[in-house]
Amino acid sequence: MSIQELLAETARLDASDLHIIAGFPPTLRISDKLSPIAGTSILSPSQTEDIIISLCTPQQKELFLANKELDFSISTPHGRFRVNLYHQKGTVAGAFRHIPSTIRTIESLGLPSILYEFTKLRQGFVLVTGPTGEGKSTTLAAMIQHINETRGLHVITIEDPIEYVYPPGLSLISQREMHQDSHSWAVALRSVLREDPDVVLVGEMRDYETIAAALTVAETGHVVFATLHTNSASQTVDRIIDVFPEGQQQQIRFQLANTLEGVVSQRLVPALSGGRMAICEVMTGIPAVRSIIRDGKTNQLDNVILTSSEYSMMTLEMSLAKAVTEGKISIEVASSYALRPEDLGKMIKRI
C-alpha cells in the first residue's frame, strides 16, 4: 500500500495512530490496542524509507536526515495527521496521529461542564495535563472552538505542529507552527504580546523559558491555555515550580498563584460501550488553592480537591467512581487507572 492508502485505512477504521517501522507490517492503534493492517506484509528498511521520505518536502527531508527526527502535520482527503519521523536501529520510522476533521464539543467528549466556564475567562492560566496520547489536544481544541463559536476574540495558537484547524467563526484565530512560523517557543511567546491577543494557546510547555513566558502572558491580562505532561493537578504545580532555579521559585509561586484558574488532568480509559472515554481530575483557582501554592504547601492540594466539589473540583478517583456507578467503565478498569485505589474503593461503596 502507498502512504495515502495507509492513511485512508487509518481514517476508515477510526484508528488513533498508524506506525510504520521496518520489520513489522503497518500497524494501527484502535481503542488503545495495536494490530497490523489486514492484507499488509512486513516492511523492509527500504520500503519504510520510501514510504516516509515520500511525505517530506526537500527542506523537511534535509532537516530529518540532519536531526534524526522531525515533527510536522499534513492534510489529506481523509483528515489531518500529526507526523513524527524518527530513526530506530539505523532505519527510518514514523508515527502518524489521526486528527479528526470535525472538532468535537466539550459536551460530546463527556468533559466536565466547568470547562465551559474556563472559556468565559478574560484572563488567567488554564492547564490541561496528562500523559502523551490522553486527548489533551482534543480537549483544548474543544475549548478553543467553543470560544470561536461564542466570542469575538483574537486567539493565537503556538503549536508543534498545528493539529486541529479551526473553521471560520466569531473569533479571529492565528495558528503558528514551530519552525514554519517561528524559530522557538520562547521567541513566539515574547512576540505574542505585540500581536493583540485575547487568548493564547501554548501547545506544550517544555522548559522554564516557555513556562515563564506563558505566565507573563497570563499576568498581563490574557487567557493562556497550555498543556503539560503530568499525572495530577498537584504534580502539575510542583513541575512548574521545580523547573526553575531555586532562587526564582518563590517568585514563580506568586505568579502561578495569581494567575492559575484551573488544571484539568485527563486520562482516556476503555469504556464498556467500546472505545475510550475521558476521565478528569479538576482543580480550580479558589482562594484556598492560591494560598497553598503561594505558601509552597502543595502536599495539601489533593485534600482541597477532595473536599471542594462545590467548586467543581474532583479527584481522578471521584471521576472514576462516578463512571463505574453510571455503568460506563468496569471496576477493574477504574482500579487500574486510579492513583489511589484505596480511595476509589471507598468512593464506589459510598455512591
Summary of the structure (lengths in Angstrom):
residues: 351
radius of gyration: 21.0
end to end distance: 51.4
largest distance: 60.9
contacts: 1131
relative contact order: 0.09
helix: 41%
strand: 26%
